[in-house]
């Protein structure tokens, strides 16, 4: 809610001076960075090369 106060932890200050904060790290909910699911390799279009042509 606007005006509420709570503690945060400074995670990073980037070269432009922006500050990244984390509320979860202070509350103990932070479990580390999430791993992104691996994507399957894309197939080439060679399967579709001559379909539909006569």
Phi and psi in radians as a Rosetta constraint file:
Dihedral C 1 N 2 CA 2 C 2 CIRCULARHARMONIC -1.048 0.35
Dihedral N 2 CA 2 C 2 N 3 CIRCULARHARMONIC 2.272 0.35
Dihedral C 2 N 3 CA 3 C 3 CIRCULARHARMONIC 1.701 0.35
Dihedral N 3 CA 3 C 3 N 4 CIRCULARHARMONIC -0.243 0.35
Dihedral C 3 N 4 CA 4 C 4 CIRCULARHARMONIC -1.178 0.35
Dihedral N 4 CA 4 C 4 N 5 CIRCULARHARMONIC 2.545 0.35
Dihedral C 4 N 5 CA 5 C 5 CIRCULARHARMONIC -1.986 0.35
Dihedral N 5 CA 5 C 5 N 6 CIRCULARHARMONIC 2.439 0.35
Dihedral C 5 N 6 CA 6 C 6 CIRCULARHARMONIC -2.712 0.35
Dihedral N 6 CA 6 C 6 N 7 CIRCULARHARMONIC 2.847 0.35
Dihedral C 6 N 7 CA 7 C 7 CIRCULARHARMONIC -1.489 0.35
Dihedral N 7 CA 7 C 7 N 8 CIRCULARHARMONIC 2.545 0.35
Dihedral C 7 N 8 CA 8 C 8 CIRCULARHARMONIC -2.376 0.35
Dihedral N 8 CA 8 C 8 N 9 CIRCULARHARMONIC 2.862 0.35
Dihedral C 8 N 9 CA 9 C 9 CIRCULARHARMONIC -2.024 0.35
Dihedral N 9 CA 9 C 9 N 10 CIRCULARHARMONIC 2.362 0.35
Dihedral C 9 N 10 CA 10 C 10 CIRCULARHARMONIC -1.329 0.35
Dihedral N 10 CA 10 C 10 N 11 CIRCULARHARMONIC 2.120 0.35
Dihedral C 10 N 11 CA 11 C 11 CIRCULARHARMONIC -1.603 0.35
Dihedral N 11 CA 11 C 11 N 12 CIRCULARHARMONIC -0.736 0.35
Dihedral C 11 N 12 CA 12 C 12 CIRCULARHARMONIC -2.811 0.35
Dihedral N 12 CA 12 C 12 N 13 CIRCULARHARMONIC 2.582 0.35
Dihedral C 12 N 13 CA 13 C 13 CIRCULARHARMONIC -2.100 0.35
Dihedral N 13 CA 13 C 13 N 14 CIRCULARHARMONIC 1.998 0.35
Dihedral C 13 N 14 CA 14 C 14 CIRCULARHARMONIC -1.414 0.35
Dihedral N 14 CA 14 C 14 N 15 CIRCULARHARMONIC 2.990 0.35
Dihedral C 14 N 15 CA 15 C 15 CIRCULARHARMONIC -1.022 0.35
Dihedral N 15 CA 15 C 15 N 16 CIRCULARHARMONIC -0.398 0.35
Dihedral C 15 N 16 CA 16 C 16 CIRCULARHARMONIC -1.517 0.35
Dihedral N 16 CA 16 C 16 N 17 CIRCULARHARMONIC -0.013 0.35
Dihedral C 16 N 17 CA 17 C 17 CIRCULARHARMONIC 1.568 0.35
Dihedral N 17 CA 17 C 17 N 18 CIRCULARHARMONIC 0.080 0.35
Dihedral C 17 N 18 CA 18 C 18 CIRCULARHARMONIC -1.319 0.35
Dihedral N 18 CA 18 C 18 N 19 CIRCULARHARMONIC 2.523 0.35
Dihedral C 18 N 19 CA 19 C 19 CIRCULARHARMONIC -1.956 0.35
Dihedral N 19 CA 19 C 19 N 20 CIRCULARHARMONIC 2.181 0.35
Dihedral C 19 N 20 CA 20 C 20 CIRCULARHARMONIC -1.689 0.35
Dihedral N 20 CA 20 C 20 N 21 CIRCULARHARMONIC 2.233 0.35
Dihedral C 20 N 21 CA 21 C 21 CIRCULARHARMONIC -2.058 0.35
Dihedral N 21 CA 21 C 21 N 22 CIRCULARHARMONIC 2.735 0.35
Dihedral C 21 N 22 CA 22 C 22 CIRCULARHARMONIC -2.345 0.35
Dihedral N 22 CA 22 C 22 N 23 CIRCULARHARMONIC 2.135 0.35
Dihedral C 22 N 23 CA 23 C 23 CIRCULARHARMONIC -1.471 0.35
Dihedral N 23 CA 23 C 23 N 24 CIRCULARHARMONIC -0.577 0.35
Dihedral C 23 N 24 CA 24 C 24 CIRCULARHARMONIC -1.124 0.35
Dihedral N 24 CA 24 C 24 N 25 CIRCULARHARMONIC -0.653 0.35
Dihedral C 24 N 25 CA 25 C 25 CIRCULARHARMONIC -1.143 0.35
Dihedral N 25 CA 25 C 25 N 26 CIRCULARHARMONIC -0.563 0.35
Dihedral C 25 N 26 CA 26 C 26 CIRCULARHARMONIC -1.266 0.35
Dihedral N 26 CA 26 C 26 N 27 CIRCULARHARMONIC -0.656 0.35
Dihedral C 26 N 27 CA 27 C 27 CIRCULARHARMONIC -1.417 0.35
Dihedral N 27 CA 27 C 27 N 28 CIRCULARHARMONIC -0.165 0.35
Dihedral C 27 N 28 CA 28 C 28 CIRCULARHARMONIC 1.478 0.35
Dihedral N 28 CA 28 C 28 N 29 CIRCULARHARMONIC 0.203 0.35
Dihedral C 28 N 29 CA 29 C 29 CIRCULARHARMONIC -1.540 0.35
Dihedral N 29 CA 29 C 29 N 30 CIRCULARHARMONIC -0.183 0.35
Dihedral C 29 N 30 CA 30 C 30 CIRCULARHARMONIC -1.332 0.35
Dihedral N 30 CA 30 C 30 N 31 CIRCULARHARMONIC 2.234 0.35
Dihedral C 30 N 31 CA 31 C 31 CIRCULARHARMONIC -2.012 0.35
Dihedral N 31 CA 31 C 31 N 32 CIRCULARHARMONIC 0.211 0.35
Dihedral C 31 N 32 CA 32 C 32 CIRCULARHARMONIC 1.783 0.35
Dihedral N 32 CA 32 C 32 N 33 CIRCULARHARMONIC 3.024 0.35
Dihedral C 32 N 33 CA 33 C 33 CIRCULARHARMONIC -1.160 0.35
Dihedral N 33 CA 33 C 33 N 34 CIRCULARHARMONIC 2.497 0.35
Dihedral C 33 N 34 CA 34 C 34 CIRCULARHARMONIC -1.394 0.35
Dihedral N 34 CA 34 C 34 N 35 CIRCULARHARMONIC 2.537 0.35
Dihedral C 34 N 35 CA 35 C 35 CIRCULARHARMONIC -1.503 0.35
Dihedral N 35 CA 35 C 35 N 36 CIRCULARHARMONIC 2.390 0.35
Dihedral C 35 N 36 CA 36 C 36 CIRCULARHARMONIC -1.372 0.35
Dihedral N 36 CA 36 C 36 N 37 CIRCULARHARMONIC 2.443 0.35
Dihedral C 36 N 37 CA 37 C 37 CIRCULARHARMONIC -1.123 0.35
Dihedral N 37 CA 37 C 37 N 38 CIRCULARHARMONIC 2.502 0.35
Dihedral C 37 N 38 CA 38 C 38 CIRCULARHARMONIC -1.324 0.35
Dihedral N 38 CA 38 C 38 N 39 CIRCULARHARMONIC 2.423 0.35
Dihedral C 38 N 39 CA 39 C 39 CIRCULARHARMONIC -1.628 0.35
Dihedral N 39 CA 39 C 39 N 40 CIRCULARHARMONIC 2.595 0.35
Dihedral C 39 N 40 CA 40 C 40 CIRCULARHARMONIC -1.330 0.35
Dihedral N 40 CA 40 C 40 N 41 CIRCULARHARMONIC 2.609 0.35
Dihedral C 40 N 41 CA 41 C 41 CIRCULARHARMONIC -1.165 0.35
Dihedral N 41 CA 41 C 41 N 42 CIRCULARHARMONIC 2.477 0.35
Dihedral C 41 N 42 CA 42 C 42 CIRCULARHARMONIC -1.366 0.35
Dihedral N 42 CA 42 C 42 N 43 CIRCULARHARMONIC 2.473 0.35
Dihedral C 42 N 43 CA 43 C 43 CIRCULARHARMONIC -1.471 0.35
Dihedral N 43 CA 43 C 43 N 44 CIRCULARHARMONIC 2.649 0.35
Dihedral C 43 N 44 CA 44 C 44 CIRCULARHARMONIC -1.295 0.35
Dihedral N 44 CA 44 C 44 N 45 CIRCULARHARMONIC 2.995 0.35
Dihedral C 44 N 45 CA 45 C 45 CIRCULARHARMONIC -1.532 0.35
Dihedral N 45 CA 45 C 45 N 46 CIRCULARHARMONIC 0.132 0.35
Dihedral C 45 N 46 CA 46 C 46 CIRCULARHARMONIC -1.060 0.35
Dihedral N 46 CA 46 C 46 N 47 CIRCULARHARMONIC -0.450 0.35
Dihedral C 46 N 47 CA 47 C 47 CIRCULARHARMONIC -1.127 0.35
Dihedral N 47 CA 47 C 47 N 48 CIRCULARHARMONIC -0.451 0.35
Dihedral C 47 N 48 CA 48 C 48 CIRCULARHARMONIC -1.826 0.35
Dihedral N 48 CA 48 C 48 N 49 CIRCULARHARMONIC 0.154 0.35
Dihedral C 48 N 49 CA 49 C 49 CIRCULARHARMONIC -0.930 0.35
Dihedral N 49 CA 49 C 49 N 50 CIRCULARHARMONIC -0.984 0.35
Dihedral C 49 N 50 CA 50 C 50 CIRCULARHARMONIC -1.964 0.35
Dihedral N 50 CA 50 C 50 N 51 CIRCULARHARMONIC 0.348 0.35
Dihedral C 50 N 51 CA 51 C 51 CIRCULARHARMONIC -1.321 0.35
Dihedral N 51 CA 51 C 51 N 52 CIRCULARHARMONIC 2.435 0.35
Dihedral C 51 N 52 CA 52 C 52 CIRCULARHARMONIC 1.511 0.35
Dihedral N 52 CA 52 C 52 N 53 CIRCULARHARMONIC -0.105 0.35
Dihedral C 52 N 53 CA 53 C 53 CIRCULARHARMONIC -1.743 0.35
Dihedral N 53 CA 53 C 53 N 54 CIRCULARHARMONIC 2.578 0.35
